[in-house]
Amino acid sequence: MTFAGQSLGRRAAVSTAVGNEAGLLVQVVLVAFGLGEVLARSYVAFSALKFSGALYLVYLGVQSWRHRHQLIVADKQDGAKTEPPAGMFREGFIVGVSNPKGLLIFGAVLPQFIDPSAGNAHLQLLLLGLICVLIALISDATWGILAGTARGWLARSPRRLSWIGGTSGVVMVGLGIRLAFSGRD
């Protein structure tokens, strides 16, 4: 999640969570039809996906850091413009679909639960992946709603709101760097 709930409210947090899980759903479909295996075997494909995801996280983090003081201004203005839900969905989707670890986890873990005697393995993978994505959606949306609820308390202090915006930016940059230098496990 892109920490939208901390700065833009519950609606943005849920939009980001739905986008992230939509990206994971794309990964589940790709794994069910063989891409997880390709990424597990191809260092170049894995690295390309990993670095694109890492760069995007760093970009989001830098933007959050750069605009941390605008959170205060936007919160104080009546009718202040915030990112529309579609934009938050898009950011979440890009983060979700570009995280290679999801592909590797789905490709390594889900197949262990396939029962060849139960029928179509692709359908079983899709169903198991859908269950994982649904659990992630409930979890991410809940955390986002809680963070969005805490926004009222944070917004009462411009210093707190700026601190949260800056901290979330640093965290995203850190996550991007960690992803860039992480291994395949």
N, C-alpha and C positions, 0 to 999 in steps of 0.2 A: 504494500500500500504506500501511497505517496504522502502520507501524513496530512491529507486534505482535511480530515476531521478535526485536526488540531487548530487549523487556521480558517477554514471556510465553512464549517458547520456540518451538521449531520447529513444533509442532502448530498453534499459534495463527497463526504466520506463513503456513503453507500454507493454513489455513482462510481467512485474509484474502485471500490471492492467488486462491484458487478463487472466493471471493465477488466480488472485483474483476473477474475475467475473466467471471463469469456476468453481471455488469452490462454489460460490454463486448459480450457475446454478444447481450443484449437490444438494444443499440445497433445491432449488425450487422443484426439482423432488421428493426429500424425503418428503417435506411438502405435495405435491400433493397426495402422497400415504400414508400419515398418520404419519410420524416420528415427525413432529412438535407437534402433539397432545401428542405423547409419551414423548417428552422432557418437554412439559408443565406440564405433570402430574408426571413425575419421577424426583425427586430431584437427585438421584444417576446418572442417565443418563445425565441430564443437567450438573451436577457438573463435571463429568468425561470429557465431551466435553469442558466445560468452562476452566478447569484447563489445559487440553492439549493445547488448544489455547493460554492460558496465558503463559505457559512455553515456547512455541515456540516463542512467541513475545519477551520474556525476553532473550532467546537464541540469536535471531537475533540482539537485542539491544546490548548485551554483545559483540557479534562478530563485530558489527559496531564500538563500542567504542575501542575494542582491536586493530582494524586494521585502525583506523582513520588516522594514519601517513602514511600508505601505499597508501592512496589516492593521496598524494603528489607525491610519488615516481612513481606510476603507471601513473599519468598524465604527468609526465616529460619524461618518456621513450617512444621512438618511438615504435609503435607496441606492447605496453604493453598489457598483457593478462588481459581481464576482464571476468567476469562471462558470460558464453554463455547465449543466450536468453532462452534456455531450462531450465537452472538452475534458472533464474529469474522467469520464468513461474512457476516452481515447488514451489519456495518460496511463490509466490503470491497465488498459489492454496492451499497450506497448510494453510496459514493465512485465506483465504476465506472460505474453507470448515470446518475449526475448530472453527469458530466464532459462538457460540450458539445463540447469539442475532439475527443473520440473520434468523435462523430457527424459533425463537420465533416471530419475526416480521412478517415473511412470514406466519407463522401459525395463527397469531392473526389478521393481517391486511387484507391480501388477501381474506380470506373467506368472509369478509363483502361485497365484491364486486361480489360475485357469484350470478348469477340469476338462480334459479332452473328451471325456465321455458325455459331457453336458451339452455338446453341440458347438456351434460356431465360435471359435476363439476370438475373432474380431469383435463380435457382439458382446462377449463376456468382458473383453478389455474396455470397450466403450462404456458398459454399465458400471464396472468397477471405477473407472475414471470419473464418470458422472457423479458417483457417490463421493469420491474424494473432493471434487470441485464443489459439490453442495455443502460439504462439511466446511471447506475453506471459506465459502461465501458466508455462511452463518457466523463463523468465527471472525472474519475480517470486518463484516458489517457491524457486528456487535461491538468490536473494539472501536470502530470508527464512530458509531453512535455515542459510545461512552466519551470518546475524545471530543466529539462535537458538543456534547452536553457540558463538558468542562469548559467549553469556550466562554460561557458567560462569566465564570470566575476569572479566567485569563484576561478577558477583554476589559475588566475593571481596572487593570493596571497596564498602561502602555509599555512599561518596562518588561513585565511578564510576557506580553504578547510578542514583543520584539525578540525577547530571549528565546521563546518557543520557535519563532520563525527562523532565527539564526541557528538554533540547535538542530532543528529538523533538517536544515540545509547541510550542516556539517555531517549529520548522521547519514544522509543520502549519499553524499560524496564519499564518506567512509565505506558504505556498503558497496558503492560502485568500484572503489579501489580494491576492496576485499574480493569482490567477484572477479575483477580483472586478474588478480594474482592467485586465485584459488585453483586447486587442482581439479581433477575429474571425479573425485570421490565425495 
